[in-house]
Amino acid sequence: MTVQRIIQRFSPLVMALGISFPLGSSAANGQVPAQAVLAVDDDRIKQAETEPGNWLGYGRTYEEQRFSPLDQINGETVARLGLAWRVDMQSTRGLEATPIVVDGVMFVTGEWSKVYAFNAVTGEQIWFYDPKVPREWGRKACCDVVNRGVAVYGGKVYVGSLDGRLIALDAATGRLVWEVNTIDRSRDYTITGAPRAARGLIFIGNGGAEYGVRGYATAYDADTGAQVWRFWAVPGAPSKPPENEAMALAAKTWSDSTAWELGGGGTIWNSIVYDADFDQVYLGTGNGSPWAREIRSPGGGDNLFLSSIVAVDATTGRYKWHYQTTPADNWDYTATQDMALADMEIDGVTRKVLLQAPKNGFFYVLDRATGELLRAHNYVPTTWATHVDMETGRPVENPAYAYDSPKWIVPGPMGGHNWQAMSVDIEAGLVYLPTHQFSLTYALEEAWKDDGVFQRVSGQFRLGIEVERLSELVVETPDPPVPFGRLIAFDPLTGTQRWGVDQPHYWNGGVLATQGGLVFQGNSAGYFNAYDAATGEELWSFPAHRGFLAPPVTYAVDGVQYIAVLAGTGGGAIPNGDAGPMARKYRNEGYLLAFALDGEASLPMPEERNQQIPQQPVIEMSPAQAKAGERLYNRHCAVCHGLFAISSGVIPDLRMMTAPWHEALGGIVLHGSLKLKGMPGFADRLNEGELELIRGYIVQQANAGRAQAEVNEE
Ligand code: CA
C-alpha cells in the first residue's frame, strides 16, 4: 500500500473523530480566509491527500484521478443525501466547470467565462468577476460559450476567457490583478479549458481548429503574467525557420507546404496535466484543421503533433516525448480528453503511467517516463480502425471506411468519450468512464473535389467534409449507427467492462468516484445519480429537470461532506440540435447544486417551453431555391441553431419565429441588432437575397414540424 493510500484510508477516521485539520474550515461571514487560500502552492497540491476536505485542482490532485478519499456519503448513507443549497447561475448555456474548493470557499465559472466565489457551506456569494467577453466572440466558438473552470494558486484565481485572455484575480476579493492576451485576435481562437498551475507557472491552451487555427499552449509567470514558454502543436509557415527542434521534427510529417495557412489544428483546448514525478507537463492536442487529411496534407504523413499526448519540460516547455493516438487524423479525433496519472502494476512491474480515453475509441495506458505504449483497448466500438498494433504502437485503419463517398463512421466527431471527466479508482483497477456513440456522416467536400480550392473563412466552420449538404447526407446515407450513452467501469489493462449503465441519451455529465464506494454522474435526462462502484447499481437519484455535462466534486467543511455539481446542458451537442430531452422540454436554467446528508433545500422547476410551432408566413420557393436555402442555413446557421433548423434547446429554435421575429430577422442577421445577446451580425457573409432563402428554409422546416405535430396528435 502506498503512503498516499494509507493517508486516504486514515483520513475518514480523522473525520469521524471530528478532527478538523484535514477537512478544511468554513468561510466565516462570507469572507475568503485569505491566509489559507494564499497558501495553495505546489507542495500543498502535491500533498492534497492529507487534506481530502479540499478539491485543490482541476482533477483534485496533480494526478487528476478525480477519486476522493471522503466516505461520509457511502452506500449505507447515500439514501439520506439531499440538496444542501443551490445557486441560480443566471445562465441558459452549457455549464461545464469543475468547482475548486479551498478551505470552505468554492471557486467556479459559468457561461461567458464569468467567475464566482461562494461560501461552500451556504452557497452565499463572496465575490463575482465578469471578464465581459465581447458577445460577438460567440461566433468563433464551435461548442457553446462554456468554461471548464479556474486554477487557484498563490493567492490568485486564474481563468481563461472565451476571447483568449488569461486573467489573474485576487482570491480574497475577486479584483483583477493582471490579464494578458494569449492569442492572435485576428484568428478564431477561443479558450474554454481550465488553466493549470505548477512551478510558479500558469499553463493555458485554446481551441478553434474547426475555424482554422494553429494550436499551442503557453506558460505564464503566475505573479506577473509574463510569457515564459510556448509550445506549438503543429508547424507554422515553412518560409520561417521552425520555432524549435520539435517543430522541425513535426514539419517532416506534413507533406503540403500550404497546410499551415488552413491552421493545421492540434489545439490544446482541454487537458494539460503537470507531473511532479518527472517535472513535466502533458499537453493533449486536438484534431487536424481542416478535418479531411487529403485537403490538409495531400501527400500523406502523420501530421505531428495532431491528436497526440506531448510531454514537455515544465519549466522550459522543451519537447521530451510524444505519443500520437491518431496519426493523420481524419475524423476530429482529439486527444484533448482528460489525462490521469497513476502508479500501476503492469505485467509484474510497477509503472508510472498516464491514462487517457481520447475521442478515437481506444483507451491508452502510457509509460510517463518514455511515452511507451503499454495498453490500447477499445472502450467503445470503432469502425475507422480495427485495433492498435502493439508492436508499432499505431492504430490499424480499416480502408473500407475511407470517406471519399459519404459514410457513417464511429466514433463520430463527438468521440467515444469527450471532455466529460472520468474518474480513476486505482485500488479497484477501474476507470469510471462516460462513453457515448453519436455519429455524423463524413463526406469529402464536393467543392474541393471539383476545383481543389479550399479556403479558411473567418468565423465559419471549415472542415473539409460536407457541411452544406450534411442534412441531406444524414437522411440519405444508409445504416446510421444507433446513438448510445453508457457509463462504464472499465479495466484499462484488460479492456474489459466490470459493469455498464445505459443512459437515456448520449450526451451526459462527467464522473466522480469516492472512497464511499460511490460513482456520481448527472445525465441528459435531468437526473443526478449515485451508483454502487462495485456493481453499477443505481443507489440514489435526484431529479434536477436540467441536463448535466459538468463533473461533480466532493469536499468537506467542519466534518460535513458535500457533493457539488453544475446543472445545465449545451456544449458540443448544440450543432447536432440535440442536447437531450430536458433542453427541449424546459428552459435550460443553470444551477450550481451542493448535496449533503439530510440536505433539505429544494430546486425550482425550470420554465416549461412552449413547443408549439407558430403559424408561418407563406413563402413561395422553387425546389432549387429551397435547396439553396438549406445549404446556406447549414453553412452559416446550423452550428448554433441546429441541423434541420431544429435547435438543441440551448440556442433559440428558429422555427418558433412569430410574425414580429420575422419582421426583425433582417436587422438581427444583417445588422447585428442582437449582437449583445451573443448573435453577431452576418453582413460580412450574407446578403438580403441569401437571407430570404434561409428564411424560406426555416419556414419549410417549421411547417414540416407543424405537420408532424398534427400527425402525433392524431
Ligand atoms: Ca474538434
Boltz pocket constraint, residues with backbone or C-beta under 6 A from the ligand:
constraints:
  - pocket:
      binder: B
      contacts: [[A, 209], [A, 210], [A, 286], [A, 287], [A, 332], [A, 334], [A, 413]]
      max_distance: 6.0
